[in-house]
Amino acid sequence: MKTNKNFKLILLGQIISLFGNTIQRFALSLYILDITGNPAIYANILALSIIPYIILAPIAGNIADNYNKKYMMIFLDIISGILMVICFIFFIFKMESIFLIGLVMILLSAISACYGPVVTASIPQTVKNNYLQRANSYISQVGSLSNILGPILGGILYGFLGINIILILNGLSFIISAILECFIILPKQQNTIHKSLNLFISFAHITKTFKILSKNYKTILGIILSYGLYNISIVPINSVLLPTIINLDFNLPSQMYGIIESIIASGLLISGILINLKPNLFKFSTHYKLNYLMPLSMLLVGTLLIITNNINIGVLGITLGGFIIMFCLGIGNIVTLTYIQTSVPQNILGSVSALSTAIATGSIPIGQISFGYLLQGRLNNGSILLISGIIAILVCNFVRSNIKNNLIKI
């Protein structure tokens, strides 16, 4: 790994682009709040930015499977950089608007929807199988660090430099990432036929991939479905329930909310570090046992919120429970991604990654809307956690059954 120049270049490119994206998203949220005073507008823009991940999944899989991955990474980064420069020009000449910001975020999400499967499919081409889990842990750590430090850096840069400087810096980060990717050397793809990027043809391609998985790789299809189920039953706890409890019920300052979010997000970071240090400790055949810590923590915190009104105890329970959830999700994501990369043929790996992204991302609004309706009802937050914890147990049982069925076949 230490001498693997190609993986280092991919990792460095991820560091630059992910940090740039996280800083920009946070800075744009502050900017929108400054000019509108309405957080709902930004929430709506975020919801709209999910749509490209679902619609473009077929094309993303087609790109990752049938086109040169190195050139596609370079092309997508350059397009992103140009988009940021154009946005910077609009802001310089005072032609910015909520519509422009929303359009830019949606376009960047569309590019990201195509970029992710390309990177996922390229990693097995640069790393040997016995180092693949460690490589995925590095990628996971980069994403976790960007989520922890990005908002902090974004707030500092926005306060001292303003939105215009952040836009041009992010544009330059994409260009630098593209330059670094020029030095990546990937093995030539065998028997590659460049298929049309027509949406209908691409949809047929990813539908064929789904049929292949359902027939020959049922365990992998089960893994992909579990991503969606976890996003419905567990992930909205951090994205919907936590802000409601901290900001509305406990009425804590935004600084405290930021600290709690950072501690919870560090669960992902620590999971990546631990897998990197002890890769043999987390095996695909047994990792599902760790998943049960998530519903257990949800049930405990839910009970805690019902029996006590003490804010300090509530904050401690929510923070610890959120950390456990993110840690377990981080372990599961790395282990299952490694299994997928080592089990799926290279010629459909991009499509499998795109299908996984579409299902996982498409399920997020379902969970968010469901939790939103529960919060509007008469149920208290503790009861909502108890209900979601019971559902999460069923999801964990599904994951266990899926893995055990695979072991029986082996």
VEXDREN-2710 file (C-alpha; in Angstrom, 1 decimal):
% VEXDREN-2710
k/r/px/py/pz
1/MET/0.0/0.0/0.0
2/LYS/2.8/2.4/0.9
3/THR/4.4/2.1/-2.6
4/ASN/1.1/2.0/-4.5
5/LYS/1.3/5.3/-6.4
6/ASN/-2.0/4.8/-8.2
7/PHE/-4.0/4.4/-5.1
8/LYS/-2.3/7.3/-3.4
9/LEU/-3.2/9.5/-6.3
10/ILE/-6.9/8.4/-6.1
11/LEU/-6.9/8.9/-2.4
12/LEU/-5.3/12.4/-2.6
13/GLY/-7.8/13.4/-5.3
14/GLN/-10.6/12.2/-2.9
15/ILE/-9.2/14.3/-0.1
16/ILE/-9.0/17.4/-2.2
17/SER/-12.5/17.1/-3.8
18/LEU/-14.4/15.8/-0.7
19/PHE/-13.1/18.5/1.6
20/GLY/-13.8/21.1/-1.1
21/ASN/-17.3/19.8/-1.5
22/THR/-18.1/19.7/2.2
23/ILE/-16.7/23.2/2.8
24/GLN/-18.7/24.5/-0.1
25/ARG/-22.0/22.9/1.0
26/PHE/-21.7/24.2/4.5
27/ALA/-20.7/27.7/3.3
28/LEU/-23.6/27.8/0.8
29/SER/-26.0/26.8/3.7
30/LEU/-24.7/29.8/5.7
31/TYR/-25.0/32.1/2.7
32/ILE/-28.6/31.0/2.0
33/LEU/-29.5/31.5/5.6
34/ASP/-27.9/35.0/5.5
35/ILE/-29.8/36.2/2.5
36/THR/-33.2/34.5/3.1
37/GLY/-33.4/33.7/6.9
38/ASN/-35.2/30.5/5.9
39/PRO/-33.6/27.2/6.5
40/ALA/-36.4/25.4/4.8
41/ILE/-35.2/26.7/1.4
42/TYR/-31.8/25.0/1.9
43/ALA/-33.5/21.8/3.1
44/ASN/-35.6/21.7/-0.1
45/ILE/-32.5/22.3/-2.3
46/LEU/-30.8/19.4/-0.5
47/ALA/-33.8/17.2/-1.2
48/LEU/-33.8/18.1/-4.9
49/SER/-30.0/17.3/-5.1
50/ILE/-30.8/13.7/-4.2
51/ILE/-32.8/13.2/-7.4
52/PRO/-29.8/13.0/-9.8
53/TYR/-28.4/10.1/-7.8
54/ILE/-31.6/8.1/-8.6
55/ILE/-32.2/9.2/-12.2
56/LEU/-28.5/9.0/-13.3
57/ALA/-27.7/5.6/-11.7
58/PRO/-28.1/3.7/-14.9
59/ILE/-25.8/6.1/-16.8
60/ALA/-23.3/6.1/-14.0
61/GLY/-23.1/2.3/-14.1
62/ASN/-22.7/2.4/-17.9
63/ILE/-19.9/4.9/-17.6
64/ALA/-18.0/3.0/-14.9
65/ASP/-18.2/-0.3/-16.7
66/ASN/-17.7/0.7/-20.3
67/TYR/-15.4/3.8/-20.4
68/ASN/-11.9/4.4/-19.3
69/LYS/-12.1/5.1/-15.6
70/LYS/-9.1/7.4/-15.4
71/TYR/-10.3/9.6/-18.2
72/MET/-13.8/9.8/-16.8
73/MET/-12.5/10.9/-13.4
74/ILE/-10.4/13.6/-15.1
75/PHE/-13.3/14.7/-17.3
76/LEU/-15.8/14.9/-14.4
77/ASP/-13.4/16.8/-12.2
78/ILE/-12.7/19.3/-14.9
79/ILE/-16.4/19.8/-15.6
80/SER/-17.0/20.4/-11.8
81/GLY/-14.1/22.9/-11.8
82/ILE/-15.5/24.8/-14.8
83/LEU/-19.0/24.8/-13.2
84/MET/-17.5/26.4/-10.0
85/VAL/-15.6/29.0/-12.0
86/ILE/-18.8/30.0/-13.8
87/CYS/-20.7/30.2/-10.5
88/PHE/-17.9/32.4/-9.2
89/ILE/-18.3/34.8/-12.1
90/PHE/-22.0/35.1/-11.5
91/PHE/-21.4/35.9/-7.9
92/ILE/-18.6/38.5/-8.7
93/PHE/-21.1/40.3/-11.0
94/LYS/-23.8/40.1/-8.4
95/MET/-26.0/37.9/-10.5
96/GLU/-26.4/35.1/-7.9
97/SER/-29.8/33.8/-6.9
98/ILE/-31.4/31.0/-5.0
99/PHE/-32.2/29.4/-8.4
100/LEU/-28.5/29.6/-9.4
101/ILE/-27.3/28.0/-6.1
102/GLY/-29.9/25.3/-6.4
103/LEU/-29.0/24.6/-10.0
104/VAL/-25.3/24.4/-9.2
105/MET/-25.9/22.0/-6.3
106/ILE/-28.1/19.8/-8.4
107/LEU/-25.5/19.7/-11.2
108/LEU/-22.7/18.9/-8.8
109/SER/-24.8/16.1/-7.4
110/ALA/-25.3/14.8/-10.9
111/ILE/-21.6/14.8/-11.5
112/SER/-21.0/13.1/-8.1
113/ALA/-23.6/10.4/-9.0
114/CYS/-21.4/9.5/-12.0
115/TYR/-18.1/10.0/-10.2
116/GLY/-18.7/7.7/-7.2
117/PRO/-19.2/4.4/-9.1
118/VAL/-16.1/5.2/-11.3
119/VAL/-13.9/5.6/-8.2
120/THR/-15.4/2.4/-6.6
121/ALA/-14.8/0.4/-9.7
122/SER/-11.2/1.7/-10.1
123/ILE/-10.0/0.8/-6.6
124/PRO/-9.8/-3.0/-7.3
125/GLN/-7.8/-2.2/-10.4
126/THR/-5.1/-0.5/-8.3
127/VAL/-5.1/-2.6/-5.1
128/LYS/-4.6/-6.3/-4.6
129/ASN/-7.5/-8.2/-3.0
130/ASN/-5.7/-8.8/0.3
131/TYR/-5.3/-5.0/0.7
132/LEU/-8.7/-4.0/-0.6
133/GLN/-10.4/-3.7/2.8
134/ARG/-7.6/-1.5/4.0
135/ALA/-7.9/0.7/0.9
136/ASN/-11.7/1.0/1.4
137/SER/-11.0/2.0/5.1
138/TYR/-8.7/4.8/3.9
139/ILE/-11.5/6.1/1.5
140/SER/-14.0/5.9/4.4
141/GLN/-11.7/7.8/6.7
142/VAL/-11.3/10.6/4.1
143/GLY/-15.1/10.9/3.9
144/SER/-15.4/10.9/7.7
145/LEU/-12.8/13.5/8.2
146/SER/-14.4/15.8/5.6
147/ASN/-17.7/15.5/7.4
148/ILE/-16.1/16.3/10.7
149/LEU/-13.6/19.1/9.7
150/GLY/-15.4/20.4/6.6
151/PRO/-18.1/22.4/8.5
152/ILE/-15.5/23.8/10.9
153/LEU/-13.3/25.0/8.0
154/GLY/-16.3/26.1/6.0
155/GLY/-17.5/28.3/8.9
156/ILE/-14.0/29.8/9.4
157/LEU/-13.4/30.5/5.6
158/TYR/-16.9/31.9/5.1
159/GLY/-16.5/34.2/8.1
160/PHE/-13.1/35.5/7.1
161/LEU/-13.0/35.2/3.3
162/GLY/-16.7/35.1/2.1
163/ILE/-18.5/32.9/-0.3
164/ASN/-16.7/34.1/-3.5
165/ILE/-13.3/32.9/-2.3
166/ILE/-14.7/29.6/-1.3
167/LEU/-16.2/29.1/-4.8
168/ILE/-13.0/29.8/-6.6
169/LEU/-10.9/27.7/-4.1
170/ASN/-13.3/24.7/-4.6
171/GLY/-13.1/25.2/-8.4
172/LEU/-9.3/25.0/-8.2
173/SER/-9.5/21.9/-6.0
174/PHE/-11.4/20.1/-8.7
175/ILE/-8.8/21.2/-11.3
176/ILE/-5.9/20.0/-9.0
177/SER/-7.7/16.7/-8.5
178/ALA/-8.0/16.3/-12.3
179/ILE/-4.3/17.0/-12.7
180/LEU/-3.3/14.4/-10.1
181/GLU/-5.5/11.9/-11.9
182/CYS/-3.6/12.3/-15.1
183/PHE/-0.7/10.4/-13.5
184/ILE/-2.8/7.4/-12.5
185/ILE/-2.1/4.2/-14.4
186/LEU/-4.9/1.7/-14.7
187/PRO/-4.8/-1.6/-16.5
188/LYS/-6.5/-1.6/-19.9
189/GLN/-10.1/-2.9/-19.8
190/GLN/-10.5/-6.1/-21.7
191/ASN/-13.4/-6.6/-24.2
192/THR/-14.8/-3.2/-23.5
193/ILE/-17.5/-1.9/-25.8
194/HIS/-18.4/1.7/-25.5
195/LYS/-22.1/1.7/-25.1
196/SER/-24.4/4.7/-25.7
197/LEU/-25.1/7.0/-22.7
198/ASN/-28.7/7.0/-23.8
199/LEU/-30.8/6.8/-20.6
200/PHE/-33.0/4.0/-21.9
201/ILE/-30.1/1.9/-23.0
202/SER/-28.3/2.6/-19.7
203/PHE/-31.4/1.6/-17.8
204/ALA/-31.6/-1.7/-19.7
205/HIS/-27.9/-2.2/-18.8
206/ILE/-28.5/-1.7/-15.0
207/THR/-31.7/-3.7/-15.2
208/LYS/-29.6/-6.6/-16.7
209/THR/-27.2/-6.1/-13.8
210/PHE/-30.0/-6.4/-11.3
211/LYS/-31.1/-9.7/-13.0
212/ILE/-27.6/-11.0/-12.8
213/LEU/-27.4/-10.2/-9.1
214/SER/-30.7/-11.8/-8.4
215/LYS/-29.7/-14.9/-10.2
216/ASN/-26.0/-15.4/-9.4
217/TYR/-25.2/-13.0/-6.6
218/LYS/-28.2/-13.0/-4.2
219/THR/-26.0/-12.2/-1.2
220/ILE/-24.8/-9.0/-2.9
221/LEU/-28.3/-8.0/-3.8
222/GLY/-29.3/-8.6/-0.2
223/ILE/-26.4/-6.3/0.9
224/ILE/-27.6/-3.5/-1.4
225/LEU/-31.2/-3.9/-0.1
226/SER/-29.9/-3.7/3.5
227/TYR/-28.3/-0.3/2.7
228/GLY/-31.7/1.0/1.8
229/LEU/-33.4/-0.5/4.8
230/TYR/-30.8/1.0/7.2
231/ASN/-31.3/4.4/5.5
232/ILE/-35.0/4.1/6.2
233/SER/-34.9/2.9/9.8
234/ILE/-31.7/4.2/11.3
235/VAL/-30.0/7.0/9.3
236/PRO/-32.9/9.5/9.8
237/ILE/-32.2/9.4/13.6
238/ASN/-29.1/11.5/13.0
239/SER/-30.4/13.6/10.1
240/VAL/-34.0/14.3/11.3
241/LEU/-34.6/13.2/14.9
242/LEU/-31.3/14.5/16.4
243/PRO/-31.6/18.1/15.2
244/THR/-35.2/18.2/16.5
245/ILE/-34.3/17.0/19.9
246/ILE/-31.2/19.2/20.3
247/ASN/-32.5/22.4/18.8
248/LEU/-36.2/22.3/19.7
249/ASP/-36.7/20.1/22.7
250/PHE/-33.4/20.8/24.5
251/ASN/-33.1/24.3/23.0
252/LEU/-29.3/24.0/23.0
253/PRO/-27.1/26.5/21.1
254/SER/-25.9/25.7/17.6
255/GLN/-22.3/25.4/18.8
256/MET/-23.3/22.6/21.1
257/TYR/-25.2/20.9/18.2
258/GLY/-22.0/21.2/16.0
259/ILE/-19.9/19.5/18.7
260/ILE/-22.4/16.7/19.1
261/GLU/-22.6/16.2/15.3
262/SER/-18.8/16.0/15.2
263/ILE/-18.6/13.4/18.0
264/ILE/-21.2/11.3/16.3
265/ALA/-19.5/11.6/12.9
266/SER/-16.2/10.5/14.5
267/GLY/-17.7/7.1/14.8
268/LEU/-17.2/6.6/11.0
269/LEU/-13.6/7.8/11.3
270/ILE/-12.7/5.5/14.2
271/SER/-14.3/2.5/12.4
272/GLY/-12.0/3.2/9.4
273/ILE/-9.0/3.5/11.6
274/LEU/-9.8/0.3/13.5
275/ILE/-10.3/-1.7/10.3
276/ASN/-7.0/-0.3/9.0
277/LEU/-5.1/-1.4/12.2
278/LYS/-6.9/-4.7/12.7
279/PRO/-8.2/-5.8/9.3
280/ASN/-8.6/-9.5/10.4
281/LEU/-10.8/-8.5/13.3
282/PHE/-13.7/-7.7/11.0
283/LYS/-14.7/-10.5/8.7
284/PHE/-17.7/-10.6/6.3
285/SER/-19.0/-13.8/7.8
286/THR/-19.3/-12.4/11.3
287/HIS/-19.5/-8.6/11.1
288/TYR/-23.3/-8.7/11.2
289/LYS/-23.1/-9.4/15.0
290/LEU/-21.9/-5.9/15.5
291/ASN/-25.0/-4.5/13.8
292/TYR/-27.2/-5.4/16.8
293/LEU/-25.4/-2.7/18.8
294/MET/-27.4/-0.2/16.7
295/PRO/-30.9/-1.2/17.7
296/LEU/-29.7/-1.9/21.2
297/SER/-28.5/1.7/21.6
298/MET/-31.7/3.0/20.0
299/LEU/-33.8/1.1/22.5
300/LEU/-31.7/2.2/25.5
301/VAL/-31.7/5.9/24.4
302/GLY/-35.4/5.8/23.6
303/THR/-36.1/4.4/27.1
304/LEU/-33.9/7.0/28.6
305/LEU/-35.7/9.9/26.9
306/ILE/-39.1/8.5/28.2
307/ILE/-38.1/8.0/31.8
308/THR/-36.1/11.2/32.4
309/ASN/-36.3/14.9/31.4
310/ASN/-32.7/15.6/32.4
311/ILE/-31.1/17.4/29.5
312/ASN/-27.6/16.4/30.4
313/ILE/-28.4/12.7/30.6
314/GLY/-30.4/13.0/27.3
315/VAL/-27.5/14.7/25.5
316/LEU/-25.0/12.1/26.7
317/GLY/-27.3/9.2/25.7
318/ILE/-28.0/10.7/22.3
319/THR/-24.4/11.4/21.6
320/LEU/-23.2/8.0/22.7
321/GLY/-26.0/6.3/20.8
322/GLY/-25.3/8.2/17.6
323/PHE/-21.6/7.5/17.9
324/ILE/-22.3/3.7/18.2
325/ILE/-24.7/3.8/15.2
326/MET/-22.1/5.6/12.9
327/PHE/-19.3/3.3/14.1
328/CYS/-21.3/0.2/13.3
329/LEU/-22.5/1.6/9.9
330/GLY/-18.9/2.5/9.1
331/ILE/-17.6/-1.1/9.8
332/GLY/-20.5/-2.6/7.8
333/ASN/-20.0/-0.3/4.8
334/ILE/-16.3/-1.1/4.5
335/VAL/-16.6/-4.8/5.0
336/THR/-19.5/-5.2/2.6
337/LEU/-18.0/-3.0/0.0
338/THR/-14.8/-5.0/0.0
339/TYR/-16.9/-8.2/-0.3
340/ILE/-18.7/-6.7/-3.3
341/GLN/-15.5/-5.6/-5.0
342/THR/-13.9/-9.0/-4.6
343/SER/-17.0/-11.0/-5.7
344/VAL/-18.5/-9.1/-8.6
345/PRO/-16.9/-9.3/-12.1
346/GLN/-15.0/-6.2/-13.1
347/ASN/-17.2/-5.7/-16.2
348/ILE/-20.3/-5.0/-14.0
349/LEU/-18.8/-3.6/-10.9
350/GLY/-19.6/0.0/-11.9
351/SER/-23.2/-0.9/-12.5
352/VAL/-23.4/-2.7/-9.2
353/SER/-22.0/0.4/-7.5
354/ALA/-24.4/2.7/-9.3
355/LEU/-27.4/0.4/-8.4
356/SER/-26.3/0.4/-4.8
357/THR/-26.0/4.2/-4.7
358/ALA/-29.5/4.6/-6.3
359/ILE/-31.2/2.3/-3.8
360/ALA/-29.3/3.7/-0.8
361/THR/-29.8/7.3/-1.8
362/GLY/-33.4/6.8/-3.0
363/SER/-34.4/5.3/0.4
364/ILE/-33.2/8.4/2.3
365/PRO/-36.2/10.6/1.6
366/ILE/-38.5/7.7/2.6
367/GLY/-36.9/7.5/6.0
368/GLN/-36.8/11.3/6.4
369/ILE/-40.5/11.7/5.5
370/SER/-41.5/8.8/7.7
371/PHE/-39.7/10.3/10.7
372/GLY/-41.1/13.7/9.9
373/TYR/-44.7/12.4/10.1
374/LEU/-43.9/10.6/13.3
375/LEU/-42.5/13.8/14.8
376/GLN/-45.7/15.7/13.8
377/GLY/-47.8/13.1/15.6
378/ARG/-48.4/12.7/19.3
379/LEU/-45.5/10.3/19.8
380/ASN/-42.6/11.5/21.9
381/ASN/-39.1/11.2/20.7
382/GLY/-38.3/8.2/23.0
383/SER/-41.3/6.3/21.6
384/ILE/-40.1/7.0/18.0
385/LEU/-36.7/5.6/18.9
386/LEU/-38.3/2.5/20.4
387/ILE/-40.3/1.9/17.2
388/SER/-37.3/2.4/14.9
389/GLY/-35.2/0.3/17.2
390/ILE/-37.6/-2.7/16.8
391/ILE/-37.6/-2.2/13.0
392/ALA/-33.8/-2.0/13.0
393/ILE/-33.7/-5.4/14.8
394/LEU/-35.7/-6.9/11.9
395/VAL/-33.3/-5.3/9.4
396/CYS/-30.3/-6.8/11.3
397/ASN/-32.0/-10.2/11.2
398/PHE/-32.4/-9.8/7.5
399/VAL/-28.7/-9.1/7.2
400/ARG/-27.8/-12.0/9.3
401/SER/-30.0/-14.4/7.3
402/ASN/-28.5/-13.0/4.0
403/ILE/-24.9/-13.7/5.2
404/LYS/-25.7/-17.1/6.7
405/ASN/-27.4/-18.3/3.5
406/ASN/-24.2/-17.3/1.6
407/LEU/-22.1/-19.3/4.0
408/ILE/-24.3/-22.4/3.6
409/LYS/-23.9/-22.2/-0.2
410/ILE/-20.1/-22.0/0.3
END
